[in-house]
Amino acid sequence: MDIKNVKPSDLLPSRVDRNATTGPQPASTRAPAAGGRTETGDQLTLTDSAQRLLEATRSAGDASPVDQARVDAIRSSIADGSYVIDPERIAAGLLKMEQDLGE
């Protein structure tokens, strides 16, 4: 690869493989490189905190962040005109969030 013509997409993966294993793999399980050779020089070792973050990301991907029943109820109340906006509650929530961020 000519270093003068490297694009960012050549350096970064386009997606994360959530089924990838972590840590170094034995040479016998590595995929052969071009020409049938097995590469043995590159290894990846994740720190404990990186492994915990990876596991948290995997488990968070399984849970739905949306409460569909609540969304449907709000959508229905907006459609029938019964949805009430409480500006004081919104302001209180924003102030609490601002205070939490300042701590």
N, C-alpha and C positions, 0 to 999 in steps of 0.2 A: 504494500500500500504506500503510495506516495504521500509523504507527510504534508506537502503543500496543498493537497486537495482533500483534506479531511473535513468532513461535515460533522456537526454535533450529533446527528443521528447515527453516525458511525461509531461514536464513543459511548453513547448511552443506550440502554435497552429501551425498547418502545413500550414494553409492558413488564409487569412483575409476574414471575412464575410462582404462584402460591404453592405449588407442589414440589418446589425445589428443596433439596436437602441442604442442611447447613453444615459447615465444618469441612475439613479435608476429607477427600474420598480416597480409598485405596487405589493404587494405580490400576489394578485389575478391573475396576468398575468404571473407569473413565472411558469416554467415547474416543475412538481413534481419531487423530487429526488427519488432515489431508495427506494422502499418500500412504495411509495405513499405519502411521506412527502413533504412538501413544504419548501425549504430553505429560510430563511429570514435574515440571518446574513451577507451575502456578498452583497456589493453594489459597483458600479463603478461610479465615477463622473469625468467627463473630464473638464479640464480648458478651458477657452475661446479660447486660442491659439491652444489647442489640437483639439477642435471642428472645428476651421477654417482650420487646417491642414487636418483633416478628410474630410471636404467638398471639399477642393482643390484637394485632392487625388481622390475623387469620380468624380468630374467634369473633371479632367485630364484623367481619364480612359475612358471617353466618346469620347474625341478628338483623332484623329489619329496623332501621332507624325511624320508620314512619308508623304511627298508630293509625291504621287505615280506618278503623271504626270512628275515631275522633274526626278524621278528615271528612269522612262521609257525613257525619252529623253536622259539622260546620258548613259543609257545602249545601246540605239540605236547608239549614236555617237561613243561609244567605239567599237561596233560591226562593224561599217562601216569605222573606222579608222580616223574619223574627230575630235575626242576628243583631246583637247590641254590642257596640264598641264602647269600652270603658276607658276613656283617656287617662283617668287617674291611675288605674291599674297598670296601664302601659308605661306611664311616667315613673311609677314606683319600681317597676321591673327594670327600667333603664337605669335608674339611680342605683339600685342594688347591684346591677352588673358593673357599673362604673366603680362603685365602692369595692367590689370583689377584685376588680382588676388592679386597683391601687394598692392592695395589700401585699 
